[in-house]
Amino acid sequence: MNYPVPRNFSSRPVAVIGAGTLGRRIALMFATRGGAVHIYDMSAPQRAAAVEYVAENIAAAVARVEGGSAGISTACHDLNDAVAEAWLVVEAVPEKLELKKQVFAQLDAATAEDTILASNSSSFPSRLFTSKVGHPERVLNIHFYMPPDQSAVDIMSCGQTERSVMDFVKETLPLFGIYPFEAHKESIGFIFNRVWAAIKRECLELVAEGVSTPHDVDRMFQINTGMPGGPFRMMDQVGLDVVLDIEKHYEAEHPEYPRGPRQLLEGYIADGRLGVKTGAGFYDDYPTP
């Protein structure tokens, strides 16, 4: 028998756990069809900043979605309140395995039976978060990049995800201007992220070896691809601490990867240059946060 998919999902909220760079962008996407989005973060300033981000960008995001209309985003200081009626919960906390295990145990206890539990993790398969989850049939990865500009997402089973849940997600996400592509077997880095990881790592190695500079690599990337930005500008947007966490996880899976990219990132982080969120990273032309 198929695991139950969410009932009356159009009248129920989506909950986003984690209000950082990606969390607030995920919340924005789910606020494009007139529904409610609950944003939970332990930090009150982060919660407030996420709600403000959605409010400032919702009109442009709605314009991208056929039949879209502006929804309401709400900051929640209590996790249970945030997820109680949700049809979908997206976890977007830092890339720390033990933290994610803890969060999924809490979500499993606090949500309705038909609530889908998704991880935005960019490097951990959701299989690793289910040890204390009673119904892993409803757990999967939904990995976002930088919406709304990058609206394709990877989806991947935890290994026990019910087929009906996967199909429901594939059918429903496009209503919000989100386009899912399924990884048909477990893949560290999913689909597009594996391509991006290779590009990113080689760019970091070029700079670590002294062959080039972040600005020159980005400018060549722009000229040769026609894209508006390059890899180093993109890493600044994500946050260099997040990029380093991901690189460390890849290193654990692939010890043959060069050390230079991680050392380069560690140097910038030690200087307090984490990217856009601190006002400087590989570039220093960002507004003071």
Salt bridges, closest charged atoms under 4 A:
GLU91 OE2 - LYS100 NZ 2.40
GLU95 OE2 - LYS100 NZ 3.20
GLU98 OE2 - LYS101 NZ 3.49
ASP108 OD1 - ARG138 NH2 2.85
ASP114 OD2 - ARG7 NH2 3.70
ASP114 OD2 - ARG12 NH1 2.89
GLU137 OE1 - HIS135 ND1 3.53
ASP149 OD1 - ARG64 NH2 2.98
ASP154 OD2 - HIS143 ND1 3.03
ASP167 OD1 - ARG163 NH2 2.96
GLU182 OE1 - ARG163 NH2 2.97
GLU182 OE1 - LYS170 NZ 3.08
GLU182 OE2 - HIS184 ND1 3.90
GLU186 OE1 - ARG127 NE 2.73
ASP241 OD1 - LYS277 NZ 2.87
ASP245 OD1 - LYS96 NZ 3.51
GLU247 OE2 - LYS200 NZ 3.33
GLU247 OE1 - ARG201 NE 3.15
GLU251 OE2 - ARG262 NH2 3.02
GLU256 OE2 - HIS254 ND1 3.29
GLU266 OE1 - ARG259 NH2 2.87
ASP285 OD1 - ARG233 NH1 2.87
